[in-house]
Amino acid sequence: MNIDVSIYNYWPRAIYDVAVNGQYAGGAYMAYHPGGAGGSTVCCVTVTGTRFKKDANTYWYGPQHSGSISLGNCPALATMRTNGTLSETEERILRAMSQNEGKVDTVQAIDVAIISAGAMQKTIRGSASQGELATQIAAFRDAHPAEYQRYFANCGWTVTGSGSDASLGYAHSTFTSGARIIGDELYTALRRDCSISTFGKPVNCPPVASMAHAVSSPLYQELQIKDFVDRLNQAINKTPSGYAYPIKDYLQSALGRATVLDQDVNWPRATPVSMKTSLDRFFQHNPQASHNPAEWGENRSAYETSILQDYGPSRSMAQVNGESVAPGRYQHLVQALGMPS
């Protein structure tokens, strides 16, 4: 039996891969100790059985790696700020957003999606295993082929096609008997060892473990951050129906733009609709305000604050136990960024 160990020296933690007779067998992280030249093994990628509450009487069980790298503290954020590819305002928004989002290395397979991964919890769905996660990994493959091979393909995850046509599948010598599976077959396989008896306990799920390993790799962290910035720009450039200006003209503060991004990653189609509703109410209560936000002058901060105090808590977003997550998520952003001034 041949055992190969490959160590990738990435601060603040090293990552190592283990292969047995040429077959990927697992990965783990290593922590560096002050004053030391190397590291010691801290933990492997742990996958735990968890559940999703479908309705009052039904739980769906599946695997999850909860993650340990927050968006606000991931090494790539500091690297991109230092090299000038991320602005100060973008960094503030992403750090504030991090408490509302999953970890950079969060991976789960518990709800209607086949699998969700990363800080934005991008997913694949349907018989062709397509979606934003497949699109993102295809972009990573094209930009960084060697890293894609190392972190994804060598660990069983492969993507075919590009853009919205990208399809993500998984193959493993024992977990899938060597076959590449997608769609319903992949959906079922990911969950097959999870039940009420495994809830809260470690489970054997190589595809979730290897996906967590892959999406936490340094260059993929950078891709996740770039996707957040792209989503931010897409969201604030949306124009509410009946209005002549995009959202970015009404909300110029870090808090305003973070609040828009927060909704857009949660329910993108609802962003301009919710904004329109809040603008309608604002202008009803402030008929003297110009409909051209460039003319707000010294009233800008007060007007934006008024709009945000309506929009933030009332945005259409996901519900947990029958209650919208919008008010709580908005308060987190207010505490992190403060009101417009």
C-alpha positions in Angstrom: 0.0 0.0 0.0 1.3 3.4 -1.0 0.4 6.4 1.1 1.1 9.9 -0.3 0.7 13.1 1.8 0.7 16.5 0.1 1.0 19.6 2.2 0.0 23.0 0.9 1.6 25.8 2.9 -1.2 28.4 3.2 -1.3 30.9 6.1 -3.0 30.8 8.6 -3.3 27.1 8.3 -1.7 24.5 6.2 -3.9 21.9 4.3 -2.8 18.4 3.6 -4.3 15.7 1.4 -3.8 12.0 1.9 -4.0 9.5 -1.0 -3.9 5.7 -0.7 -2.7 3.9 -3.8 -3.5 7.0 -5.8 -7.0 7.4 -4.5 -7.9 10.5 -2.5 -8.6 9.4 1.1 -9.2 12.6 3.0 -7.9 16.0 3.9 -7.2 17.9 7.1 -6.0 21.3 8.3 -2.9 22.1 10.3 -2.5 25.0 12.7 0.8 26.9 12.9 2.2 27.6 16.4 4.0 30.9 17.1 7.7 30.5 16.8 7.4 27.2 15.0 8.4 26.3 11.5 5.7 23.8 11.0 2.3 22.8 12.3 0.5 20.1 14.1 -2.7 18.4 13.0 -5.7 19.9 14.7 -8.7 18.3 13.1 -10.0 16.7 9.9 -12.9 18.0 7.9 -15.8 17.0 10.2 -19.2 16.2 8.7 -22.2 16.1 11.1 -25.7 14.9 10.7 -28.2 17.8 10.9 -31.8 18.5 9.9 -34.0 21.0 8.1 -37.5 21.8 9.3 -39.7 21.5 6.3 -42.9 22.2 8.2 -44.3 21.9 11.7 -44.3 18.1 11.6 -41.5 17.2 9.2 -37.7 17.2 9.4 -35.4 16.4 6.5 -32.0 14.9 7.6 -28.7 15.4 5.9 -24.9 16.1 6.3 -23.3 19.4 7.1 -19.9 20.8 7.6 -20.7 23.9 9.6 -17.4 25.6 8.7 -14.9 27.6 10.7 -13.8 30.5 8.4 -16.1 33.5 8.6 -16.3 35.8 5.5 -15.0 38.7 7.6 -12.0 36.8 8.8 -11.0 34.8 5.8 -7.3 35.3 4.8 -8.3 36.2 1.2 -10.2 39.3 2.4 -7.1 40.8 3.9 -5.0 39.8 0.9 -7.4 41.5 -1.6 -7.6 44.6 0.5 -3.8 44.8 0.6 -3.3 44.3 -3.1 -6.0 46.9 -4.0 -8.6 44.5 -5.6 -11.1 45.3 -2.8 -12.1 48.8 -1.7 -12.4 50.0 1.9 -16.2 50.3 1.6 -16.5 46.9 0.0 -14.4 45.4 2.8 -16.6 47.1 5.5 -19.8 45.8 3.8 -18.5 42.2 3.5 -17.2 42.2 7.1 -20.6 43.4 8.3 -22.4 40.9 6.1 -20.3 38.0 7.4 -22.4 37.6 10.6 -25.5 37.1 8.5 -24.0 34.6 6.1 -22.5 31.1 6.3 -18.8 30.5 6.7 -16.6 30.4 3.7 -16.3 26.6 4.2 -19.9 25.8 5.1 -21.3 22.9 3.1 -24.7 21.2 3.6 -27.1 18.9 1.9 -30.3 19.2 3.9 -33.0 21.1 2.0 -34.5 21.1 -1.5 -31.1 21.9 -3.1 -28.8 19.0 -3.9 -25.9 20.7 -2.0 -25.1 24.2 -0.8 -21.6 25.5 -0.3 -19.6 28.6 0.7 -20.5 31.9 2.4 -23.2 32.7 -0.1 -24.5 29.1 0.1 -24.6 28.7 -3.7 -26.5 25.6 -4.8 -27.1 23.0 -7.5 -30.6 21.7 -8.2 -32.5 19.5 -10.6 -31.8 16.6 -12.8 -28.8 18.2 -14.4 -27.1 19.4 -11.2 -27.1 23.0 -12.4 -27.0 26.2 -10.5 -24.8 29.0 -9.1 -22.4 26.6 -7.4 -21.7 24.7 -10.7 -21.3 28.0 -12.5 -18.9 29.3 -9.9 -16.8 26.1 -9.9 -16.7 26.1 -13.7 -15.3 29.7 -13.5 -12.7 28.5 -11.0 -11.8 25.6 -13.3 -11.3 28.0 -16.3 -9.3 30.6 -14.2 -7.2 28.2 -12.1 -7.1 24.7 -13.8 -4.3 23.3 -11.6 -6.1 24.3 -8.4 -9.4 23.0 -9.8 -7.7 19.6 -10.5 -6.1 19.5 -7.0 -9.1 20.6 -4.9 -12.1 19.4 -6.9 -11.4 16.9 -9.6 -8.8 14.9 -7.6 -11.4 14.8 -4.7 -14.3 13.5 -6.8 -16.1 16.7 -7.8 -16.1 17.5 -11.5 -17.9 20.2 -13.5 -18.9 20.0 -17.2 -19.9 23.0 -19.3 -19.8 26.6 -18.4 -22.0 29.5 -17.3 -25.6 28.5 -16.6 -25.1 25.3 -18.5 -22.4 24.0 -16.0 -23.3 20.7 -14.4 -21.6 19.5 -11.2 -21.2 15.8 -10.4 -19.4 13.5 -7.9 -17.6 10.2 -8.2 -15.8 8.1 -5.6 -14.4 4.6 -5.6 -16.6 3.4 -2.8 -19.2 6.1 -2.1 -20.5 6.0 -5.7 -18.9 2.7 -6.8 -16.7 4.7 -9.1 -19.6 6.2 -11.1 -20.1 9.9 -11.6 -23.5 10.8 -10.3 -25.7 13.9 -10.7 -29.3 15.1 -10.1 -31.7 13.0 -8.0 -29.1 10.2 -7.6 -26.6 12.6 -6.1 -29.3 14.2 -3.9 -30.2 10.8 -2.5 -26.6 9.6 -2.1 -25.6 12.6 -0.1 -28.4 12.0 2.5 -28.5 8.2 2.6 -26.5 7.8 5.9 -28.4 10.6 7.7 -31.4 10.1 9.9 -32.8 11.0 13.3 -30.3 8.6 14.8 -27.3 10.5 13.3 -28.6 14.0 14.2 -25.8 15.9 15.9 -23.3 13.1 15.4 -20.3 12.7 13.0 -21.3 11.0 9.7 -19.2 9.5 6.9 -19.9 11.7 3.9 -16.8 12.1 1.6 -18.4 14.5 -0.9 -19.4 17.1 1.8 -15.9 16.8 3.4 -14.1 17.2 0.1 -16.3 20.1 -1.0 -15.6 21.9 2.3 -11.9 21.3 1.7 -12.1 22.7 -1.8 -14.2 25.8 -1.2 -11.8 26.9 1.6 -8.7 26.8 -0.6 -7.1 30.2 -0.9 -7.9 31.1 -4.5 -11.5 29.8 -4.1 -11.9 32.1 -1.1 -10.9 35.0 -3.4 -13.5 33.9 -5.9 -16.2 33.8 -3.3 -15.3 37.4 -2.3 -15.3 38.6 -5.9 -18.7 37.0 -6.3 -20.0 39.0 -3.3 -18.7 42.2 -4.8 -20.2 41.4 -8.2 -23.6 40.6 -6.5 -23.4 43.9 -4.6 -22.9 45.8 -7.9 -25.7 43.9 -9.6 -28.1 44.5 -6.6 -27.5 48.2 -6.3 -27.8 48.7 -10.0 -31.4 47.4 -10.1 -34.1 50.0 -10.7 -37.4 49.7 -8.9 -40.4 49.7 -11.1 -41.9 53.2 -11.6 -38.6 55.0 -10.7 -36.1 56.6 -12.9 -32.9 55.9 -10.9 -31.2 52.7 -9.7 -31.1 51.7 -6.0 -27.5 52.9 -5.7 -28.6 56.5 -6.2 -31.1 56.3 -3.3 -28.8 54.3 -0.9 -25.2 55.5 -0.9 -24.1 54.6 2.6 -22.3 51.4 3.5 -25.3 50.4 5.6 -27.7 51.0 2.7 -25.8 49.0 0.2 -25.1 46.2 2.7 -28.8 46.0 3.4 -29.5 45.6 -0.3 -26.9 43.0 -0.8 -28.2 41.2 2.3 -31.6 40.8 0.7 -30.2 40.1 -2.8 -28.2 37.0 -1.7 -31.3 35.8 0.1 -34.1 36.5 -2.4 -32.7 38.4 -5.5 -36.0 38.7 -7.4 -37.6 40.5 -4.4 -34.9 43.2 -4.1 -36.3 45.9 -6.5 -39.9 45.1 -5.4 -39.1 45.6 -1.7 -37.2 48.8 -2.5 -40.1 50.1 -4.6 -42.5 49.5 -1.7 -40.3 51.4 0.7 -39.7 54.3 -1.7 -43.5 54.5 -2.3 -44.1 54.9 1.4 -41.2 57.4 1.8 -42.5 59.7 -0.9 -46.1 59.4 0.4 -44.8 60.7 3.8 -42.4 63.2 2.3 -44.1 64.8 -0.7 -41.6 67.7 -0.7 -38.7 65.4 -1.4 -37.4 65.4 -4.9 -37.7 62.1 -6.8 -34.2 62.8 -8.1 -32.0 61.7 -5.2 -29.1 63.8 -6.7 -31.1 66.8 -5.5 -31.5 65.8 -1.9 -28.5 67.9 -0.8 -28.2 68.3 3.0 -31.2 66.1 3.5 -29.6 63.0 2.0 -28.6 61.4 5.3 -32.0 62.0 6.9 -33.9 60.8 3.8 -31.7 57.7 3.4 -32.2 56.9 7.1 -35.9 57.1 6.8 -36.0 54.8 3.7 -33.7 52.3 5.5 -35.7 52.2 8.7 -38.6 51.1 6.5 -36.8 48.9 4.0 -34.4 47.1 6.4 -37.0 45.3 8.6 -39.7 44.9 5.9 -37.7 43.4 3.1 -39.0 40.2 1.7 -36.7 37.5 2.9 -36.7 33.9 4.1 -38.7 32.9 7.1 -37.5 30.8 10.1 -40.2 29.2 12.2 -42.8 31.4 10.5 -41.0 34.7 11.1 -39.0 36.8 8.6 -35.2 36.9 9.2 -35.1 40.5 7.8 -35.5 42.5 11.1 -32.8 40.6 12.9 -30.3 40.6 10.0 -30.9 44.4 9.5 -30.1 45.1 13.2 -26.8 43.2 12.8 -25.9 45.4 9.9 -26.9 48.6 11.8 -24.7 47.5 14.8 -21.8 46.8 12.5 -22.0 49.9 10.2 -24.0 52.5 11.9 -26.7 54.7 10.4 -26.0 57.1 7.5 -24.3 60.4 8.5 
